């Protein structure tokens, strides 16, 4: 399987990506993880990315595409992968298609996870994270005076961009950026949509149904 998975913040992309990795034993390509690893390892692209990140600027598309190309160089990685949360804009989608053409790759499908905006706001405004290990908690299960991670003892906190007003702004930006992407992938017949409003297991089933249906008709 060669899959792109995208959707609004809070839709559960990361969770579904992990389930798909287990299902198909594929490489999980997260551009955020790639950037952090490249910066930590001080690779040439990592150093270039760090200069933009330190200045508070977005990392240019050509740097991100370069990181994806590096991870897809091994032939084994090209056979089976899921690209999580990228592309996010039309120029990125076009550049990614150029890279796939260069590597002689063809996508099986692009999965767009959809969810009601009010539900996204509810989910993210309830989310808490551990600063140490990244474990996710929810407000209703963590007393105000007991915000210590049970896994590592780290501090449990709420990200500023998970607060309701910030989430609504993030959703507005996502909708503006994603509408052209949806049309771009629809035109080439690669897009399938999945309702992310259901519980995790059922959403996973919906995704698998779409993938196998797409594979059968290919």
Residue pairs with C-beta under 8 A, 6 or more apart in sequence:
1 20
1 24
1 26
1 80
1 81
1 82
1 108
1 211
1 215
2 78
2 79
2 80
2 81
2 105
2 106
2 107
2 108
3 20
3 26
3 81
3 82
3 83
3 107
3 108
3 109
3 110
3 111
3 211
4 82
4 83
4 86
4 87
4 107
4 109
4 110
4 111
5 13
5 16
5 17
5 20
5 82
5 83
5 84
5 85
5 110
5 111
5 113
6 13
6 85
6 86
6 87
6 88
6 110
6 111
6 112
6 113
6 178
6 181
7 13
7 112
7 113
7 114
7 115
7 196
8 113
8 114
8 115
8 117
8 120
8 170
8 171
8 174
8 175
8 178
9 120
9 124
9 167
9 170
9 171
9 174
10 115
10 119
10 120
10 121
10 123
10 124
10 127
10 167
11 113
11 114
11 115
11 120
11 196
12 113
12 115
12 196
12 200
12 203
13 84
13 85
13 113
14 30
14 84
15 200
16 113
16 200
16 203
16 204
16 207
17 28
17 30
17 82
17 84
18 28
19 200
19 204
20 26
20 82
20 204
20 207
21 27
21 28
21 82
23 208
24 80
24 82
25 80
26 80
26 81
26 82
27 71
27 77
27 80
27 81
27 82
28 81
28 82
28 84
29 68
29 71
29 72
29 81
29 82
29 83
29 84
29 86
30 84
30 85
31 64
31 67
31 68
31 84
31 85
31 86
32 85
34 64
34 67
34 68
34 71
35 46
35 49
35 53
35 59
35 64
35 67
37 46
38 45
38 46
38 49
38 67
39 46
39 47
39 49
39 50
39 53
40 46
45 63
45 66
45 67
45 70
48 63
49 59
49 63
49 67
52 58
52 59
52 60
52 63
53 59
61 89
61 91
61 92
61 95
62 95
64 86
64 92
65 92
65 95
65 96
65 99
68 83
68 86
68 96
68 99
69 99
69 102
69 103
71 77
72 78
72 81
72 99
72 103
72 105
78 103
78 105
83 96
86 92
86 96
87 93
87 95
87 96
87 181
88 177
88 178
88 181
89 177
89 180
89 181
90 180
90 181
90 184
93 181
93 184
93 185
94 184
100 106
100 107
107 190
108 211
108 214
108 215
108 218
109 190
109 191
109 192
109 210
109 211
109 214
110 185
110 190
110 191
110 192
111 192
111 193
111 194
111 207
111 210
111 211
112 178
112 182
112 185
112 191
112 192
112 193
112 194
113 193
113 194
113 196
113 203
114 193
114 194
114 195
114 196
115 195
115 196
115 197
116 197
117 168
117 171
119 197
120 167
120 171
121 164
121 167
121 168
121 171
124 162
124 167
125 139
125 162
125 163
125 164
125 167
126 138
126 139
126 140
127 136
127 137
127 138
127 139
127 158
127 159
127 162
128 136
128 137
128 138
128 139
128 142
128 147
128 156
128 157
128 158
129 135
129 136
129 137
129 156
129 157
129 158
129 159
130 137
130 149
130 151
130 152
130 154
130 155
130 156
131 154
131 155
131 156
131 157
132 149
132 151
132 152
132 153
132 154
132 155
133 149
133 151
133 152
133 154
135 149
135 150
135 151
135 152
137 149
137 156
139 158
142 156
147 155
147 156
147 157
148 154
148 155
148 156
149 155
149 156
160 166
161 167
161 170
182 191
185 191
192 210
192 214
194 203
194 206
194 207
194 210
195 203
195 206
196 203
198 206
